[in-house]
Amino acid sequence: MTAWEERNEIPLAVASLVFLAAYAVRVLAEDMPQAGADACLAVMLAAWALFVADYAVRWRASGQRLRFVRTHLLDTVVLLLPLLRPLRIVKVYEAVQRRHGRPRLALHARVMAYAGLSTFLLGFSGALAVYQRERDAAGSTMRTFGDAVWWACATLTTVGYGDVTPVTPTGRLIAVGMMAIGLALVGTVTGTFASWLLQVFSREDDERPPGG
């Protein structure tokens, strides 16, 4: 199963970006002809079919049945919500490093880079998803994609200005997920940065001559 994952992680990452691009075009190009909308939907379904096939192969190869679902919760969630596939970026990074034999970045750099890129991709995905649900809803304050991006930034950073808020049940469900992700990412980045500073100061103290 490891060989399968190493061989297919990068192609599936490309498929996830294609899925996101097709979804973005479908949501943002409001005046797009029906043929274009159907083409975007076909691309999304094709990419999702690849995700399903990959999950099925790994599930069957593991021989774990229901235990595989429990021990691979992220993969299961990503299968149900393909827009969250950017969360697998760590797997993509590891696959690239193994394939090219490149030295790995320091742990702090990897965590910061992962958190930053995940925040950007998930913020963009969340803004698209909530905008699709909110733009035509009665009483909505999210009339443009810019409003949705502003709301996503305020939500992920846990600021929550409240000037733009979702009013539909689906929009609020998306908001709950983004708030949880935002708290986790902010905590991860803050903790990692603090740990890095402690290591730097500790190293400086060790290198300082006695009595200095």
Buried (B, 14 or more C-beta within 10 A) or exposed (E): EEEEBBEBBBEBBEBBEBBBBBBBBBBEEEEBEEEEBEBBEEBBEEBBEBBEEBBEBBBEBEEBEEEBBEEBEEBBEBBEBBBBBBBBBBBBBBBEBEEEEEEEBEEBEBBBBBBEEBBEBBBBBBBBBBBBBBBEBEEBBBBEBEBBBBBBBBBBEEEEEEEBBBBBEBBBBBBEBBBEBBEEBBEBBEEBBEEBEEEEEEEEEEEEEEEE
